[in-house]
Amino acid sequence: MSWTFDHLAFNTADGQSVQDNFAALLGLTPGRRPPFPFPGRWLYQDEQALVHVIEQPTSTDTALSHIAFRSDEPAHSVLQRVRESGLPYQLAQVPEEGIWQIFVQMPGGLVIELDALA
């Protein structure tokens, strides 16, 4: 099993400002985003979406939502490991892509997203 950094995600009311700043500082460009049922945008370096922006009109400040890693391990194995950890989690799937997302609540409030294929 190996893990690879996938992306950072931010909650914000001003997605355009976040996009503009990441473009100016890191040269990230907007790109394709799956049809999630909430507004947002993905910012890319080459073929990798490094920053996911989750647009929430009620957010007063831009805040880190989660840090994501992807695995070469099947989703059922990752989920078993998460369940055995006893940490709280939520399960979701990326629309139209077959990627399972396991959002794990770490002690101290940090959320990590573990991505794996079915």
Residue pairs with C-beta under 8 A, 6 or more apart in sequence:
1 71
1 72
1 73
1 77
2 71
2 72
3 69
3 70
3 71
4 69
4 70
4 71
5 67
5 68
5 69
6 68
6 69
6 70
6 113
6 115
7 42
7 48
7 49
7 50
7 51
7 52
7 67
7 68
8 50
8 51
8 52
8 64
8 66
8 67
8 68
9 51
9 52
9 53
9 54
9 64
9 65
9 66
9 67
9 68
9 113
10 18
10 51
10 52
10 53
10 54
10 62
10 63
10 64
10 65
11 54
11 56
11 59
11 62
11 63
11 64
11 65
12 18
12 53
12 54
12 55
12 56
12 59
12 61
12 62
12 63
13 55
13 56
13 57
13 58
13 59
13 60
14 62
15 39
15 40
15 41
15 53
15 55
17 62
18 51
18 53
18 62
19 28
19 30
19 41
19 43
19 53
22 28
22 43
22 51
23 29
23 43
26 45
26 50
27 45
28 43
28 44
28 45
28 50
28 51
29 43
29 44
30 41
30 42
30 43
30 44
31 42
31 43
31 44
31 49
32 42
33 40
33 41
33 42
33 49
33 52
34 94
34 95
34 96
34 97
35 95
35 96
36 94
36 95
38 54
38 55
38 56
39 54
39 55
40 52
40 53
40 54
40 55
41 52
41 53
41 55
42 49
42 51
42 52
42 53
43 49
43 50
43 51
43 52
43 53
44 50
52 65
52 68
54 65
65 111
66 103
66 110
66 111
66 112
66 113
67 110
67 111
67 112
67 113
68 101
68 112
68 113
68 114
68 115
69 112
69 113
69 114
69 115
70 99
70 114
70 115
70 116
71 78
71 114
71 115
71 116
73 116
74 116
74 117
74 118
75 100
75 102
75 116
75 117
75 118
76 118
77 116
78 100
78 102
78 114
78 116
79 91
79 100
79 102
82 89
82 102
82 104
82 114
83 89
85 104
87 104
87 105
87 106
88 104
88 105
89 102
89 103
89 104
89 105
90 102
90 103
91 100
91 101
91 102
91 103
92 100
92 101
92 103
93 99
93 100
93 101
94 101
94 115
98 117
98 118
99 115
99 116
99 117
100 115
100 116
100 117
100 118
101 113
101 114
101 115
102 113
102 114
102 115
102 116
103 111
103 112
103 113
104 111
104 112
104 113
104 114
105 111
106 112
